[in-house]
Amino acid sequence: MRAVIRRNKALVCDEIEDIKPDTGQVLVKTLACGICGSDLHALHHMEHMIELTSRASGGMTNGFDPRADTVFGHEFCAEILDHGPGTTGALKAGTRIVSLPVTMTPAGGMEMLGFSNRLPGGFAERMILSEALLLEVPNGLPTDQAALTEPFAVGAHAVAKARLDTNSVCLVIGCGPVGLAVIAGLKARGHGPVIAADYSPRRRAAAEMLGADVVIDPAKESPHARWEGFGVPTARAAQSMIKMMGGSFGRPVVFECVGSPGIVQSLIEASPAGAQIVVAGVCMETDKIEPAIAITKEIELTFVFGYSPEEFAQTLHDIAEGVIDVSGVVTGKVGLGGVAEAFVTLGDPEAHVKILVEPGRV
Protein backbone atom coordinates (compact mmCIF):
# COMPACT_ATOMS: atom_id res chain seq x y z
CA MET A 1 0.00 0.00 0.00
CA ARG A 2 1.04 3.63 -0.48
CA ALA A 3 2.21 5.87 2.33
CA VAL A 4 4.24 9.00 2.97
CA ILE A 5 7.35 8.00 4.87
CA ARG A 6 9.79 10.09 6.86
CA ARG A 7 13.11 8.75 5.61
CA ASN A 8 16.47 10.46 6.12
CA LYS A 9 14.68 13.64 7.32
CA ALA A 10 12.67 13.88 4.09
CA LEU A 11 9.15 12.85 3.10
CA VAL A 12 8.94 10.12 0.47
CA CYS A 13 5.76 8.75 -1.09
CA ASP A 14 6.41 5.03 -1.50
CA GLU A 15 4.98 1.55 -1.14
CA ILE A 16 5.09 -0.15 2.27
CA GLU A 17 4.10 -3.65 3.32
CA ASP A 18 0.42 -4.46 3.64
CA ILE A 19 -0.80 -4.78 7.22
CA LYS A 20 -3.10 -7.25 8.94
CA PRO A 21 -5.02 -6.78 12.22
CA ASP A 22 -4.01 -8.92 15.19
CA THR A 23 -6.06 -9.87 18.25
CA GLY A 24 -8.41 -7.07 19.30
CA GLN A 25 -7.49 -4.93 16.31
CA VAL A 26 -9.25 -3.68 13.18
CA LEU A 27 -8.01 -2.75 9.73
CA VAL A 28 -9.19 0.66 8.57
CA LYS A 29 -8.96 2.79 5.46
CA THR A 30 -7.67 6.29 6.17
CA LEU A 31 -10.18 8.85 4.90
CA ALA A 32 -8.54 12.04 6.13
CA CYS A 33 -5.65 12.96 8.42
CA GLY A 34 -4.55 16.39 9.57
CA ILE A 35 -0.99 17.67 9.42
CA CYS A 36 0.00 18.68 12.95
CA GLY A 37 2.61 21.17 14.06
CA SER A 38 4.41 18.32 15.80
CA ASP A 39 4.69 16.59 12.41
CA LEU A 40 6.34 19.69 10.95
CA HIS A 41 8.85 19.77 13.79
CA ALA A 42 9.45 16.02 13.78
CA LEU A 43 10.39 16.00 10.11
CA HIS A 44 13.72 17.67 10.84
CA HIS A 45 14.08 17.26 14.62
CA MET A 46 12.63 13.83 15.45
CA GLU A 47 15.83 12.70 17.16
CA HIS A 48 15.74 15.65 19.55
CA MET A 49 12.03 15.11 20.24
CA ILE A 50 12.57 11.47 21.16
CA GLU A 51 15.58 12.35 23.34
CA LEU A 52 13.41 14.78 25.32
CA THR A 53 10.57 12.25 25.49
CA SER A 54 12.99 9.66 26.83
CA ARG A 55 14.17 12.04 29.54
CA ALA A 56 10.58 12.87 30.47
CA SER A 57 9.53 9.21 30.70
CA GLY A 58 12.54 7.76 32.48
CA GLY A 59 13.99 6.32 29.29
CA MET A 60 10.80 4.64 28.04
CA THR A 61 10.46 5.09 24.27
CA ASN A 62 8.91 1.70 23.37
CA GLY A 63 11.89 0.89 21.21
CA PHE A 64 11.13 3.67 18.74
CA ASP A 65 14.08 4.48 16.50
CA PRO A 66 13.85 8.06 15.16
CA ARG A 67 16.34 7.18 12.40
CA ALA A 68 14.14 4.42 10.97
CA ASP A 69 11.23 4.82 8.55
CA THR A 70 8.16 6.42 10.14
CA VAL A 71 4.71 7.17 8.74
CA PHE A 72 3.32 10.30 10.39
CA GLY A 73 -0.35 11.08 11.03
CA HIS A 74 -2.31 11.07 14.29
CA GLU A 75 -5.32 13.35 13.54
CA PHE A 76 -7.53 11.06 11.50
CA CYS A 77 -10.95 9.82 10.48
CA ALA A 78 -11.10 6.34 8.96
CA GLU A 79 -13.45 3.62 7.72
CA ILE A 80 -13.49 0.07 9.08
CA LEU A 81 -12.44 -2.53 6.51
CA ASP A 82 -11.94 -5.74 8.50
CA HIS A 83 -11.80 -7.15 12.02
CA GLY A 84 -9.00 -9.19 13.53
CA PRO A 85 -9.42 -12.21 15.82
CA GLY A 86 -10.93 -11.63 19.24
CA THR A 87 -12.97 -8.59 18.19
CA THR A 88 -16.69 -8.13 18.78
CA GLY A 89 -17.50 -6.57 15.44
CA ALA A 90 -19.87 -4.16 17.18
CA LEU A 91 -18.98 -1.53 14.59
CA LYS A 92 -19.41 -3.07 11.15
CA ALA A 93 -17.24 -2.75 8.07
CA GLY A 94 -17.99 0.56 6.36
CA THR A 95 -18.47 2.46 9.64
CA ARG A 96 -16.60 5.75 9.86
CA ILE A 97 -14.65 6.13 13.07
CA VAL A 98 -12.13 8.21 14.96
CA SER A 99 -9.78 6.92 17.63
CA LEU A 100 -7.12 7.89 20.08
CA PRO A 101 -3.90 7.61 18.04
CA VAL A 102 -2.76 4.57 20.01
CA THR A 103 -2.89 0.91 19.02
CA MET A 104 -2.67 -1.73 21.74
CA THR A 105 -0.69 -4.86 20.95
CA PRO A 106 -1.56 -8.44 21.98
CA ALA A 107 1.57 -8.47 24.17
CA GLY A 108 0.22 -5.57 26.23
CA GLY A 109 2.26 -2.80 24.65
CA MET A 110 1.17 0.30 22.79
CA GLU A 111 2.15 1.84 19.49
CA MET A 112 1.82 5.62 19.20
CA LEU A 113 0.47 6.10 15.70
CA GLY A 114 2.46 8.66 13.76
CA PHE A 115 5.48 7.96 15.95
CA SER A 116 5.94 4.26 15.42
CA ASN A 117 8.33 2.15 13.34
CA ARG A 118 5.99 -0.85 13.44
CA LEU A 119 2.60 0.56 12.46
CA PRO A 120 1.79 3.35 9.99
CA GLY A 121 -0.03 6.52 10.97
CA GLY A 122 -2.65 8.37 8.98
CA PHE A 123 -0.39 9.35 6.07
CA ALA A 124 -0.96 5.81 4.78
CA GLU A 125 -3.84 4.26 2.86
CA ARG A 126 -4.62 1.90 5.75
CA MET A 127 -3.98 1.66 9.48
CA ILE A 128 -4.32 -0.83 12.33
CA LEU A 129 -6.42 0.41 15.27
CA SER A 130 -7.65 -1.09 18.54
CA GLU A 131 -11.34 -1.97 18.47
CA ALA A 132 -11.72 -0.94 22.12
CA LEU A 133 -10.68 2.64 21.33
CA LEU A 134 -12.93 3.28 18.33
CA LEU A 135 -15.62 5.96 18.36
CA GLU A 136 -18.25 5.98 15.63
CA VAL A 137 -18.61 9.29 13.83
CA PRO A 138 -22.12 10.49 14.77
CA ASN A 139 -24.84 12.62 13.20
CA GLY A 140 -23.54 12.33 9.65
CA LEU A 141 -20.63 14.56 10.64
CA PRO A 142 -18.48 15.24 7.56
CA THR A 143 -15.22 13.34 7.48
CA ASP A 144 -13.06 16.46 7.29
CA GLN A 145 -14.64 17.78 10.48
CA ALA A 146 -14.44 14.45 12.33
CA ALA A 147 -10.70 14.38 11.60
CA LEU A 148 -10.35 17.52 13.73
CA THR A 149 -11.38 15.69 16.91
CA GLU A 150 -7.80 14.99 17.96
CA PRO A 151 -6.35 18.51 17.65
CA PHE A 152 -9.39 20.11 19.27
CA ALA A 153 -9.19 17.63 22.16
CA VAL A 154 -5.81 19.21 22.93
CA GLY A 155 -7.60 22.51 23.53
CA ALA A 156 -10.26 20.84 25.65
CA HIS A 157 -7.56 19.40 27.89
CA ALA A 158 -5.83 22.76 28.33
CA VAL A 159 -9.14 24.33 29.33
CA ALA A 160 -9.84 21.49 31.77
CA LYS A 161 -6.50 22.12 33.48
CA ALA A 162 -7.20 25.85 33.87
CA ARG A 163 -8.55 26.97 37.25
CA LEU A 164 -11.23 29.18 35.76
CA ASP A 165 -13.74 31.16 37.80
CA THR A 166 -17.16 31.79 36.32
CA ASN A 167 -16.07 35.38 35.59
CA SER A 168 -12.48 34.71 34.56
CA VAL A 169 -11.02 36.72 31.71
CA CYS A 170 -8.91 34.55 29.40
CA LEU A 171 -6.06 35.57 27.13
CA VAL A 172 -4.88 33.21 24.37
CA ILE A 173 -1.40 33.99 23.05
CA GLY A 174 -0.91 32.46 19.60
CA CYS A 175 -3.78 31.48 17.29
CA GLY A 176 -2.24 28.56 15.46
CA PRO A 177 -3.97 25.17 15.71
CA VAL A 178 -3.37 24.85 19.48
CA GLY A 179 -4.58 28.37 20.25
CA LEU A 180 -7.66 27.92 18.06
CA ALA A 181 -8.47 24.66 19.86
CA VAL A 182 -8.16 26.44 23.23
CA ILE A 183 -10.48 29.23 22.09
CA ALA A 184 -13.02 26.67 20.91
CA GLY A 185 -12.69 24.75 24.17
CA LEU A 186 -13.24 27.87 26.26
CA LYS A 187 -16.34 28.93 24.35
CA ALA A 188 -17.73 25.38 24.35
CA ARG A 189 -17.65 25.42 28.16
CA GLY A 190 -19.22 28.90 28.32
CA HIS A 191 -16.13 30.84 29.40
CA GLY A 192 -15.38 34.40 28.42
CA PRO A 193 -14.51 37.02 27.61
CA VAL A 194 -11.71 35.50 25.55
CA ILE A 195 -8.96 37.75 24.24
CA ALA A 196 -6.88 36.29 21.40
CA ALA A 197 -3.58 37.65 20.10
CA ASP A 198 -1.57 36.76 17.00
CA TYR A 199 0.55 38.63 14.46
CA SER A 200 -1.06 36.75 11.54
CA PRO A 201 -4.23 38.30 10.02
CA ARG A 202 -5.38 34.89 8.83
CA ARG A 203 -5.00 33.36 12.27
CA ARG A 204 -6.76 36.31 13.91
CA ALA A 205 -9.67 35.81 11.52
CA ALA A 206 -9.79 32.12 12.45
CA ALA A 207 -9.77 33.03 16.16
CA GLU A 208 -12.75 35.32 15.63
CA MET A 209 -14.54 32.59 13.66
CA LEU A 210 -14.13 30.20 16.61
CA GLY A 211 -15.58 32.66 19.08
CA ALA A 212 -12.84 34.93 20.45
CA ASP A 213 -14.49 38.05 21.88
CA VAL A 214 -11.53 40.36 21.28
CA VAL A 215 -8.83 39.78 18.66
CA ILE A 216 -5.58 41.74 18.87
CA ASP A 217 -2.58 42.30 16.64
CA PRO A 218 0.36 42.46 19.11
CA ALA A 219 2.30 44.55 16.59
CA LYS A 220 -0.18 47.36 17.22
CA GLU A 221 -1.32 46.81 20.79
CA SER A 222 -0.25 44.79 23.81
CA PRO A 223 -3.00 42.29 24.63
CA HIS A 224 -2.21 42.90 28.31
CA ALA A 225 -3.54 46.45 27.95
CA ARG A 226 -7.05 44.96 27.93
CA TRP A 227 -7.04 43.40 31.41
CA GLU A 228 -8.25 46.42 33.36
CA GLY A 229 -10.89 47.20 30.74
CA PHE A 230 -12.45 43.86 31.69
CA GLY A 231 -12.27 44.64 35.39
CA VAL A 232 -9.04 42.78 36.18
CA PRO A 233 -6.54 44.91 38.16
CA THR A 234 -2.99 43.95 37.28
CA ALA A 235 -1.09 44.97 40.44
CA ARG A 236 -1.31 43.08 43.72
CA ALA A 237 -1.95 46.30 45.67
CA ALA A 238 -4.94 47.18 43.50
CA GLN A 239 -6.27 43.65 43.76
CA SER A 240 -6.00 43.74 47.56
CA MET A 241 -7.78 47.09 47.72
CA ILE A 242 -10.70 45.84 45.65
CA LYS A 243 -11.09 42.79 47.87
CA MET A 244 -10.87 44.93 51.03
CA MET A 245 -13.71 47.07 49.70
CA GLY A 246 -15.88 44.00 49.09
CA GLY A 247 -15.31 43.81 45.35
CA SER A 248 -14.30 40.78 43.31
CA PHE A 249 -12.85 39.74 39.97
CA GLY A 250 -12.24 36.44 38.26
CA ARG A 251 -8.85 34.79 38.19
CA PRO A 252 -6.99 35.93 35.05
CA VAL A 253 -5.88 32.95 32.95
CA VAL A 254 -3.35 33.12 30.12
CA PHE A 255 -2.91 30.30 27.61
CA GLU A 256 0.55 30.21 26.03
CA CYS A 257 0.06 28.56 22.63
CA VAL A 258 3.22 29.62 20.80
CA GLY A 259 5.97 27.36 22.13
CA SER A 260 8.94 29.62 21.43
CA PRO A 261 11.79 30.53 23.78
CA GLY A 262 11.15 33.66 25.82
CA ILE A 263 7.35 33.54 25.65
CA VAL A 264 6.79 32.15 29.14
CA GLN A 265 9.11 34.75 30.69
CA SER A 266 7.40 37.56 28.80
CA LEU A 267 4.03 36.38 30.11
CA ILE A 268 5.31 36.15 33.67
CA GLU A 269 6.34 39.79 33.42
CA ALA A 270 3.23 41.11 31.65
CA SER A 271 0.39 39.09 33.18
CA PRO A 272 -1.63 40.35 36.15
CA ALA A 273 -0.54 39.31 39.63
CA GLY A 274 -2.08 36.00 40.63
CA ALA A 275 -2.59 34.89 37.03
CA GLN A 276 -2.45 31.28 35.96
CA ILE A 277 -0.38 30.71 32.84
CA VAL A 278 -1.36 27.48 31.10
CA VAL A 279 1.53 26.44 28.87
CA ALA A 280 0.13 24.51 25.91
CA GLY A 281 2.72 25.55 23.32
CA VAL A 282 5.50 22.98 23.07
CA CYS A 283 8.89 24.67 23.19
CA MET A 284 11.55 22.18 22.10
CA GLU A 285 14.49 24.36 23.11
CA THR A 286 16.08 25.17 26.43
CA ASP A 287 14.37 28.25 27.83
CA LYS A 288 14.97 30.64 30.70
CA ILE A 289 12.66 32.22 33.27
CA GLU A 290 13.28 34.46 36.27
CA PRO A 291 11.45 32.77 39.17
CA ALA A 292 11.73 35.80 41.46
CA ILE A 293 9.31 37.77 39.28
CA ALA A 294 6.82 34.88 39.22
CA ILE A 295 7.18 34.47 42.98
CA THR A 296 6.65 38.16 43.71
CA LYS A 297 3.53 38.21 41.53
CA GLU A 298 2.36 34.76 42.73
CA ILE A 299 2.08 33.55 39.14
CA GLU A 300 0.94 29.96 38.69
CA LEU A 301 2.51 27.96 35.85
CA THR A 302 0.62 24.92 34.57
CA PHE A 303 2.09 22.76 31.80
CA VAL A 304 -0.34 20.64 29.77
CA PHE A 305 -0.01 17.91 27.17
CA GLY A 306 -2.41 15.72 25.21
CA TYR A 307 -5.88 14.85 26.52
CA SER A 308 -7.80 12.11 28.29
CA PRO A 309 -10.05 9.57 26.54
CA GLU A 310 -13.04 11.34 28.07
CA GLU A 311 -11.93 14.71 26.69
CA PHE A 312 -11.40 13.13 23.26
CA ALA A 313 -14.91 11.66 23.27
CA GLN A 314 -16.47 14.91 24.51
CA THR A 315 -14.71 16.85 21.76
CA LEU A 316 -16.15 14.55 19.09
CA HIS A 317 -19.58 15.09 20.64
CA ASP A 318 -19.13 18.88 20.74
CA ILE A 319 -18.10 19.02 17.09
CA ALA A 320 -20.93 16.71 15.99
CA GLU A 321 -23.52 18.72 17.93
CA GLY A 322 -22.28 22.07 16.63
CA VAL A 323 -21.09 23.24 20.05
CA ILE A 324 -17.72 23.69 18.35
CA ASP A 325 -18.07 24.87 14.75
CA VAL A 326 -15.01 23.68 12.83
CA SER A 327 -16.58 24.09 9.39
CA GLY A 328 -14.10 26.79 8.37
CA VAL A 329 -10.93 25.36 9.88
CA VAL A 330 -9.79 23.12 7.00
CA THR A 331 -8.30 25.35 4.31
CA GLY A 332 -6.59 22.77 2.12
CA LYS A 333 -6.62 19.08 1.16
CA VAL A 334 -3.90 17.05 -0.54
CA GLY A 335 -3.33 13.49 -1.63
CA LEU A 336 -0.27 11.51 -0.57
CA GLY A 337 1.71 12.99 -3.43
CA GLY A 338 1.14 16.51 -2.13
CA VAL A 339 2.18 16.00 1.49
CA ALA A 340 5.81 17.11 1.15
CA GLU A 341 4.76 20.38 -0.49
CA ALA A 342 2.04 20.89 2.14
CA PHE A 343 4.68 20.71 4.89
CA VAL A 344 6.49 23.60 3.20
CA THR A 345 3.29 25.59 2.68
CA LEU A 346 2.32 25.30 6.34
CA GLY A 347 5.47 27.20 7.27
CA ASP A 348 3.62 30.35 6.18
CA PRO A 349 0.83 31.22 8.67
CA GLU A 350 -0.96 33.24 6.00
CA ALA A 351 -1.21 30.29 3.63
CA HIS A 352 -3.40 27.86 5.59
CA VAL A 353 -5.07 27.15 8.91
CA LYS A 354 -5.24 23.35 8.59
CA ILE A 355 -4.39 20.98 5.72
CA LEU A 356 -5.82 17.48 5.58
CA VAL A 357 -4.18 14.53 3.87
CA GLU A 358 -6.66 12.36 1.99
CA PRO A 359 -4.83 9.17 0.87
CA GLY A 360 -7.60 8.39 -1.64
CA ARG A 361 -7.25 11.77 -3.34
CA VAL A 362 -5.57 11.63 -6.74
BELVENDA-V777185 format. One line per field, one symbol per residue. ss: DSSP state (2 for helix, 1 for strand, 0 for the rest). psi: psi as a letter, one per 20 degrees, with the letter a starting at -180 (. if undefined). A space follows every 10 residues. Layout:
# BELVENDA-V777185
ss=???
psi=???
This chain:
# BELVENDA-V777185
ss=0111111001 1111100000 0000111111 1111002222 2222222222 2222220000 0000000001 0000111111 1110000000 0000011110 0111000001 1100000000 0001011111 2221110000 0022220022 2222222222 2000000001 1110002222 2222222200 0001111000 2222222220 0001110000 0022220222 0000022222 2222000000 0011110000 0022222222 0000011110 0000000000 2222222001 1110000022 2222222222 0000000001 1111022222 2222200000 0001111000 00
psi=rqrppoplkr pporprqqqp qapjrqpqpp gqpqpqhhgg ghgikggggh gggghhjkjo jkjpoiirpp orojnqprpp gqprqjqhkh orpipprrqq lppqqhijaq popilqihqq bikqhqrprp hijqppprkk pqghhhijgg hhhghhgghh ipmprhkqpp poookahggh hggghghhjj qrqppppqhp hghhhhgghj jphpppoihh pphiiighhj joqhqhghgg gghhjjrrqq ppppookgkq piggghhghh qqqjqpoooh popjqprprn hhghghilpp pppqpbrrhg hgghggghgh ijhoojhjgo jqpqahijgg hhhghiioii gqgppqpnhi p.
